[in-house]
């Protein structure tokens, strides 16, 4: 991303979404990255049709740069674009090796936390708030293992990659917050294994 001329230090971007998507964990990831990198992002509420018209691959949110370029896709992709607006922040990693690790942890957060939480939310919506108990138990068991992997990785370090916050930390923190809000784990519990 950093090689494109439209990414500059003082870039202002607009995050467009519906009322609900602007309150989502996906929007929070993008806005957290902007805050961490001192990038100005303005939130703009729009209809779902208007969001889709900005980008054919919009997944409820679109990031538009001051030059008019619009980007849709997953919140993880938009988070990377927001981070690339301030390359000196190191949010994408300080080296190519770090950047690859950051990308792996963002994918891990998506696969192991965001997707199961989304599945549970969809199951709850389809069954008027009472998802199948075996589904919930299965997601909780998988979540416990995934949390233990993160905890083990964090034993020697405060950060997922390197020695400062990256989008991996932001992505995981928000995914875990979303999982906790769905009561898939208790963040105050000491039960998560670290060895």
N, C-alpha and C positions, 0 to 999 in steps of 0.2 A: 504494500500500500504506500509506503513512504516515498517511492520513486515518482508518484504522480504529482504534478505541479500544483494541483488544487488543495493539497494538504499543507497548510501553513500554520505558523505559531498562533496567530490571532484569529483563527477561524471561528466563526459562529455557525452553528448548525441548528436545524429544527428537527425535533422528533415528533412526528405526526402519528396519531393513533386515535382509536375510539376512546370514549370515557373509560371503559373497562381496561383496554390494553395499556393505556397510559398509567394505570394503577397496578399493572402486573409486575411480577418478578422480572420478566424480560426487560421492561422499561427501567426498572430499578437497576438492573445490571448496567445498562447503557448510561443512565444518569450518574451512577456511582463512578464509572470510569471517567466521565466528563469532570466530575467533582475532583477526583484524584489527580487528574491531569490539568486542572485549571482551564478546561475548555468550556466555553459558553454554549449551552444547549437550551433552546427555547422549546417548551412543550406546546403542541398545537392539537387541539381536539378537532376531529373530523368524523364524517360518516365512514362506514366500512367501504362503501363504494369509492369515496374520495381517496382513501388510503390505497386501495387497489389501483386506482388510476395513476398514482404516483410511481408505482412499481408493480410489474406483473408478478413478481415473486414475493410480494409483501406478505409477511406472516403476522399481520395485525399492526405492525409498526414499520415506519419508513423514516430513514435519516436523510435529510436534505441539507446539502452544504450551501454555503453562501453563493457559490457560482451556479447554483441550480441543479447540480448533480444529485440525483435521488438514488438511494440504495434500499432495497428491501431484502428479505430473507430472514434467517433465524436471528433471535436476539444475540446469540453468540457471534454471528457474523457482524452485526451492527455494533456490538461491543468492540470488536477488533478494529472496525473502521473508526470509531470514536477514539480509541487508544492511538491509532496511527496519526491522528490530528496533532498529537504532541509526542513526537518520537523521543524527545529528550527525557520524557517521564519514565522510560524504561518499562512501561506497563506491558509491553509485548515481549519483554526479555531483553537483556543487555547484549547477548551474543546470539548467533544463529543456533547454537546448541541450546541455550536458555529458551529461545523462541519456540523450538521444537518441543521442549518439555512443557512450556506454558500451553501450547496448543493441545498436547496430550492430556493435561489436567483439565482444560476447558471441556474437551470431549468426554473425559471421565465424569465430570460434573453433570453434563447433559445426559449421558447414557445411564448413569447409575443413580442419579437423584431427580433430575428434571423430568425425564420420560416416565419413571414410575409414579411420581407425584401427579403428573398430568393424567396418567391412566386411572389413578385412584379418583381424581376429580371428575373425570368423565364417567366412571362407574357410579360415583355418588349422584351425579346429575341424572343419569339414566334410571337410577333406582330410588329416586326421591330421598337421597341422603343416607341410604343404608346399603353400602357396597357389600358384596359377598364377603363374609368373614374369612373364608379361606384365601381370597385375593388379598385382603388387608394383611393377614398373617404372612403370606408369601412375600409381599412387598416389604414388610417390617424386617423379616429375616434377611432378605437381600440387602436392605438398607444398613442393618447392623454390620454385615460383612464389609460393605463399602465404606462405612464410617471407620471401621477398624483399620482399613487400608490407609485412609487419610491420616488417622491418628498415628499410626506407625511411621508414616512418612514425616510427620511433623515433630516426632520425638527429638531429633537432633537440631531442628531449625524452626524458627517462627514463621517462615514463609514457604510456600509450595515450591518456588523456584528462586534461587539466588538469595540475596540479602535485603530485598525490599518487596513491597506489594506489586503484584502483577495482576493481569486479568484472570489468572488462574485462581488467585486468592479471592478476588471479588466474585467470580462465578461460583466457586464452591461455597462461600459464605452465604450468598443469596439463595442458592439451591438448598442448603441446609436449613436456612430460615424458613423457606417455603415448606420443606418436609416437616419441620417442627410444628408449623402452624396447622398442618394436616394431622398432627399427632402420630406421626410415623416414628418419631423418636423423641426422647426427652433430653434436651441439651444440657440440663443441669445434672443429669445422671452420670455417675462414675462407672457405669457398667460397661462402657465401650472398651474393648480390648486394645491394648497398645503394644502387645508383644506377640 
